[in-house]
């Protein structure tokens, strides 16, 4: 039994050294504000990720450090990595909305400047388009009125022709 005891002691000492390196890497990453992922801590400590997953207490410390505020010395503003990522996502969304709005405004400005140049060059339509639209409406209404008058006169003409036919028929009967 004495031959296995040094091996067990050696494994325990190696595990303790690895644990110490993980804790030191975690403290360094927290202090420097570097990445606090399981992979980053394992890489910095020189251990495999499975080592962290096999030791729940170390994994818990990594997760606690990820959720804890960055810059613990500044107690006035507590900011966690998650809140910073959320702020970054929101900022990206705002930037894209502003870029879209800028494109929209640039397009509108371009159209207005184009119309102004077109008018000033004399190549464009007359300035008073509203007046022309009103005139078109008046003329269309006049056409409708004239068509109504024409239809009424056609009815009167048809009635006069019918009366004329009847008179001619009566005249022909009386002379025959």
Secondary structure, DSSP 8 states (H G I E B T S, - for coil): -HHHHHHHHHHHHHHHHHHHHHHHHHHHHHHHT----HHHHHHHHT--HHHHHH-HHHHHHHHHHHHSEE-TT--SS-EEHHHHHHHHHHHHHHHHHHHHHHHHHHHHHHHHHHHHHHHHHT-S--S-HHHHHHHHHHHHHHHHHHHHHHHHHHHHHHHHHHHHHHHHHHHHHHH-
